[in-house]
C-alpha cells in the first residue's frame, strides 16, 4: 500500500465546504490509519495552527501519533511542550473521509485560509496540505523560485541528498 503522499491536485469546494480528497491521498490515509479496514472511512488529523499558517496540514493517524510521541518526550510543563501541544493538539481537528471520498471542511477552517470555490492539494511526503490556490501560487511558488535562484541553471536538487548522508 501507498505510504507517502505524492502529487498536486485542484479540487472543487461546494457551498457546504465539501471537497473530494484525491484518490491517491485516500489510499495513503487508509494505510496510515491503524483502525481502518475495508468498508470503514479512514480517519486523519487536520492541523490548522496559528494566524501565520495560511494552509491546512493533514496528517495520517500514524504520522500525527509520531508527532504526539515526540511532543510527549519533552519535559512536562516546559514551554516547548506546551506550545507544541497547543499548535498540534489544540489547533487541530480529527476528521475522516466520508463515504463518497470527500472531506467536509468547517467554515472556521475555510475562512482561516480564505478557501472558496477551489482547493489546491499538494503532497509533502508524510502529510499533505490544502491551500487556497492563489495563496499557494503567491507564497510557496515564489519561495521555491527564490530558493532555486541561488543555484546554477544545471543544479540537480538530488545532490542535496548526498550532503544529508555525509556525502
KEKE-3310 file (N, C-alpha, C; in steps of 0.2 Angstrom, whole numbers, plus 5000, padded with zeros to 4 digits):
npx = (5004:5001:5012:5017:5012:5009:5010:5000:4984:4970:4954:4937:4926:4912:4897:4894:4906:4912:4924:4932:4944:4959:4960:4972:4978:4968:4971:4983:4979:4971:4981:4988:4980:4978:4966:4958:4949:4942:4927:4926:4928:4943:4952:4959:4970:4968:4979:4978:4984:4992:4989:4999:4999:4994:4988:4981:4987:4987:4987:4991:4984:4994:5005:5003:5003:5016:5021:5015:5020:5034:5032:5027:5039:5046:5050:5038:5027:5036:5040:5041:5035:5022:5018:5020:5010:4999:4999:4998:4989:4979:4976:4969:4960:4951:4946:4937:4937:4923:4909:4909:4921:4925:4929:4923:4925:4925:4917:4925:4938:4939:4937:4948:4959:4954:4947:4937:4929:4938:4950:4968:4977:4992:5006:5016:5026:5025:5013:4999:4995:4982:4977:4972:4971:4977:4984:4994:5001:5005:5013:5021:5026:5033:5043:5050:5055:5063:5072:5078:5085:5097:5105:5115:5110:5111:5109:5105:5093:5094:5107:5108:5103:5114:5122:5115:5118:5131:5139)
npy = (4994:5012:5023:5036:5053:5059:5071:5084:5093:5101:5104:5105:5115:5114:5123:5119:5116:5104:5094:5084:5072:5068:5052:5045:5051:5046:5033:5033:5038:5028:5018:5023:5023:5015:5009:5007:4998:4988:4995:5004:5022:5031:5039:5055:5069:5086:5099:5116:5127:5142:5160:5163:5153:5149:5138:5122:5108:5091:5076:5058:5046:5038:5047:5058:5053:5050:5063:5067:5058:5062:5075:5072:5067:5078:5088:5088:5102:5111:5125:5123:5111:5114:5124:5117:5107:5115:5120:5108:5099:5107:5116:5109:5097:5082:5071:5063:5054:5054:5043:5045:5049:5062:5076:5086:5102:5113:5129:5138:5134:5135:5149:5153:5151:5157:5150:5146:5142:5133:5121:5118:5104:5098:5087:5083:5073:5064:5070:5080:5096:5108:5122:5138:5141:5153:5159:5149:5150:5163:5163:5151:5146:5157:5156:5144:5147:5158:5151:5142:5151:5154:5144:5136:5135:5122:5115:5101:5095:5083:5082:5087:5078:5069:5076:5076:5064:5064:5064)
npz = (5000:4998:5006:5006:5002:4986:4973:4966:4966:4960:4967:4967:4978:4987:4992:5005:5010:5006:4999:4987:4991:4984:4975:4976:4988:4997:4998:5005:5017:5021:5023:5033:5044:5058:5063:5052:5040:5026:5020:5030:5035:5032:5046:5050:5054:5054:5055:5059:5065:5070:5067:5058:5049:5033:5027:5027:5036:5034:5042:5043:5054:5059:5057:5064:5077:5078:5079:5091:5100:5100:5105:5118:5123:5127:5142:5154:5157:5151:5141:5128:5126:5130:5120:5108:5110:5110:5097:5089:5095:5101:5091:5080:5071:5072:5060:5046:5031:5020:5015:5001:4998:5001:5010:5023:5026:5040:5042:5049:5046:5033:5031:5038:5029:5018:5009:4995:4981:4976:4980:4983:4983:4989:4990:5003:5007:5021:5025:5019:5011:5011:5002:4997:4981:4975:4985:4988:4975:4976:4988:4991:4978:4975:4985:4982:4969:4972:4981:4972:4963:4969:4965:4952:4934:4930:4941:4951:4961:4968:4973:4985:4994:4995:5003:5015:5020:5023:5012)
capx = (5000:5005:5014:5018:5008:5013:5006:4996:4978:4965:4948:4931:4924:4905:4894:4894:4913:4914:4929:4935:4951:4962:4960:4979:4978:4964:4975:4988:4976:4969:4986:4991:4975:4978:4959:4955:4948:4938:4921:4927:4931:4949:4952:4966:4970:4970:4982:4977:4989:4991:4987:5004:4999:4989:4986:4979:4991:4984:4992:4988:4984:5001:5010:5001:5005:5023:5022:5012:5025:5039:5030:5027:5045:5048:5049:5031:5027:5041:5037:5041:5030:5015:5017:5018:5003:4994:4999:4997:4983:4973:4974:4969:4953:4951:4940:4938:4935:4916:4908:4910:4928:4925:4931:4919:4929:4921:4918:4931:4945:4939:4938:4955:4964:4951:4945:4931:4926:4943:4956:4974:4980:4999:5009:5023:5029:5020:5007:4998:4992:4976:4978:4968:4976:4980:4989:4999:5005:5009:5018:5025:5029:5038:5049:5053:5059:5069:5077:5082:5089:5104:5109:5116:5105:5111:5108:5101:5091:5095:5113:5107:5103:5121:5125:5112:5121:5138:5142)
capy = (5000:5018:5026:5043:5057:5062:5074:5090:5092:5106:5101:5110:5115:5116:5128:5116:5115:5098:5094:5077:5070:5064:5045:5043:5053:5042:5026:5034:5039:5022:5014:5027:5023:5008:5007:5007:4991:4989:4997:5010:5028:5032:5045:5059:5075:5092:5104:5122:5131:5149:5165:5164:5147:5150:5132:5116:5102:5085:5070:5052:5044:5036:5052:5063:5049:5051:5070:5067:5055:5067:5081:5069:5066:5084:5089:5090:5109:5115:5130:5120:5106:5117:5127:5111:5104:5120:5120:5102:5096:5112:5119:5104:5094:5075:5070:5057:5054:5052:5038:5047:5051:5069:5079:5092:5107:5118:5136:5141:5132:5138:5156:5154:5151:5160:5145:5147:5138:5128:5120:5116:5099:5096:5082:5085:5067:5060:5074:5084:5102:5111:5129:5142:5141:5159:5160:5144:5152:5169:5162:5145:5146:5162:5154:5139:5151:5162:5147:5140:5156:5153:5138:5137:5133:5115:5112:5095:5095:5077:5082:5089:5072:5067:5080:5074:5057:5065:5063)
capz = (5000:4997:5012:5006:4998:4980:4968:4967:4963:4961:4968:4968:4985:4986:4996:5011:5012:5004:4994:4986:4993:4978:4977:4979:4995:5001:4999:5010:5023:5024:5026:5039:5050:5061:5064:5045:5036:5021:5022:5035:5032:5036:5050:5049:5058:5051:5059:5056:5068:5072:5062:5052:5044:5028:5024:5032:5035:5035:5044:5044:5061:5061:5057:5070:5083:5079:5082:5098:5104:5101:5110:5125:5126:5130:5149:5156:5159:5148:5137:5121:5126:5130:5114:5103:5112:5108:5090:5086:5098:5102:5084:5075:5070:5070:5055:5042:5024:5021:5011:4994:4997:5002:5017:5025:5029:5043:5040:5053:5043:5026:5032:5040:5024:5013:5004:4992:4976:4974:4984:4980:4987:4987:4994:5007:5010:5025:5026:5013:5013:5007:5001:4993:4975:4974:4991:4986:4970:4978:4993:4990:4972:4975:4989:4978:4964:4975:4983:4966:4960:4972:4962:4944:4930:4929:4948:4952:4968:4972:4975:4992:4997:4996:5009:5021:5022:5024:5006)
cpx = (5004:5006:5015:5014:5012:5008:5003:4990:4974:4958:4943:4929:4916:4903:4894:4901:4915:4918:4931:4942:4953:4962:4967:4980:4974:4967:4980:4985:4974:4975:4989:4986:4975:4971:4955:4954:4943:4931:4921:4930:4937:4949:4959:4965:4972:4973:4981:4981:4987:4989:4993:5003:4993:4987:4984:4984:4988:4988:4988:4988:4991:5006:5009:5003:5012:5025:5020:5017:5031:5038:5030:5034:5049:5046:5042:5032:5032:5037:5036:5036:5023:5014:5016:5012:4998:4993:4997:4991:4977:4971:4973:4962:4954:4945:4941:4935:4927:4915:4909:4917:4929:4927:4926:4923:4925:4922:4924:4937:4945:4940:4945:4960:4961:4949:4938:4929:4931:4948:4962:4977:4988:5002:5015:5026:5024:5014:5005:4995:4987:4977:4973:4973:4980:4985:4995:5004:5009:5014:5023:5029:5035:5044:5053:5058:5064:5074:5081:5086:5096:5108:5110:5111:5105:5111:5103:5099:5093:5102:5113:5106:5109:5124:5122:5114:5128:5142:5145)
cpy = (5006:5021:5033:5047:5059:5065:5081:5090:5098:5102:5106:5109:5117:5121:5126:5115:5108:5098:5086:5077:5066:5057:5043:5045:5048:5036:5027:5035:5033:5018:5017:5027:5016:5005:5006:5000:4993:4990:5003:5016:5030:5039:5048:5065:5081:5097:5111:5128:5138:5154:5166:5158:5149:5144:5127:5110:5096:5079:5064:5051:5042:5042:5057:5059:5050:5058:5070:5064:5059:5073:5078:5068:5072:5084:5092:5097:5113:5120:5127:5115:5109:5120:5122:5108:5108:5120:5114:5098:5101:5114:5114:5101:5087:5074:5064:5058:5051:5046:5039:5050:5058:5070:5085:5097:5112:5125:5139:5140:5135:5145:5157:5155:5154:5156:5146:5141:5132:5127:5117:5111:5098:5092:5084:5079:5063:5064:5077:5091:5104:5119:5132:5143:5147:5161:5155:5147:5159:5168:5156:5145:5151:5160:5149:5143:5155:5157:5144:5145:5156:5148:5139:5134:5125:5111:5106:5094:5089:5077:5084:5083:5068:5070:5078:5067:5058:5064:5069)
cpz = (5000:5005:5012:5001:4992:4976:4970:4963:4965:4962:4970:4976:4984:4992:5004:5014:5010:4998:4993:4988:4987:4980:4979:4986:5000:5003:5005:5017:5026:5027:5032:5045:5052:5062:5057:5043:5031:5023:5027:5032:5036:5040:5048:5053:5054:5056:5056:5059:5069:5066:5056:5047:5039:5024:5029:5031:5038:5036:5045:5052:5063:5061:5063:5076:5084:5082:5089:5102:5105:5106:5117:5128:5129:5138:5150:5159:5156:5143:5130:5121:5126:5123:5108:5104:5109:5101:5087:5089:5098:5095:5079:5076:5068:5065:5051:5035:5024:5015:5003:4993:4998:5010:5018:5029:5033:5041:5043:5049:5036:5026:5034:5034:5017:5007:5001:4987:4974:4979:4981:4985:4985:4993:4997:5010:5014:5028:5019:5015:5008:5008:4997:4987:4974:4979:4990:4981:4972:4983:4992:4984:4972:4979:4985:4973:4967:4978:4977:4963:4963:4969:4954:4940:4929:4936:4948:4959:4972:4975:4983:4996:4999:5002:5015:5024:5023:5018:5003)
residu = (UNK:UNK:UNK:UNK:UNK:UNK:UNK:UNK:UNK:UNK:UNK:UNK:UNK:UNK:UNK:UNK:UNK:UNK:UNK:UNK:UNK:UNK:UNK:UNK:UNK:UNK:UNK:UNK:UNK:UNK:UNK:UNK:UNK:UNK:UNK:UNK:UNK:UNK:UNK:UNK:UNK:UNK:UNK:UNK:UNK:UNK:UNK:UNK:UNK:UNK:UNK:UNK:UNK:UNK:UNK:UNK:UNK:UNK:UNK:UNK:UNK:UNK:UNK:UNK:UNK:UNK:UNK:UNK:UNK:UNK:UNK:UNK:UNK:UNK:UNK:UNK:UNK:UNK:UNK:UNK:UNK:UNK:UNK:UNK:UNK:UNK:UNK:UNK:UNK:UNK:UNK:UNK:UNK:UNK:UNK:UNK:UNK:UNK:UNK:UNK:UNK:UNK:UNK:UNK:UNK:UNK:UNK:UNK:UNK:UNK:UNK:UNK:UNK:UNK:UNK:UNK:UNK:UNK:UNK:UNK:UNK:UNK:UNK:UNK:UNK:UNK:UNK:UNK:UNK:UNK:UNK:UNK:UNK:UNK:UNK:UNK:UNK:UNK:UNK:UNK:UNK:UNK:UNK:UNK:UNK:UNK:UNK:UNK:UNK:UNK:UNK:UNK:UNK:UNK:UNK:UNK:UNK:UNK:UNK:UNK:UNK:UNK:UNK:UNK:UNK:UNK:UNK)
# end
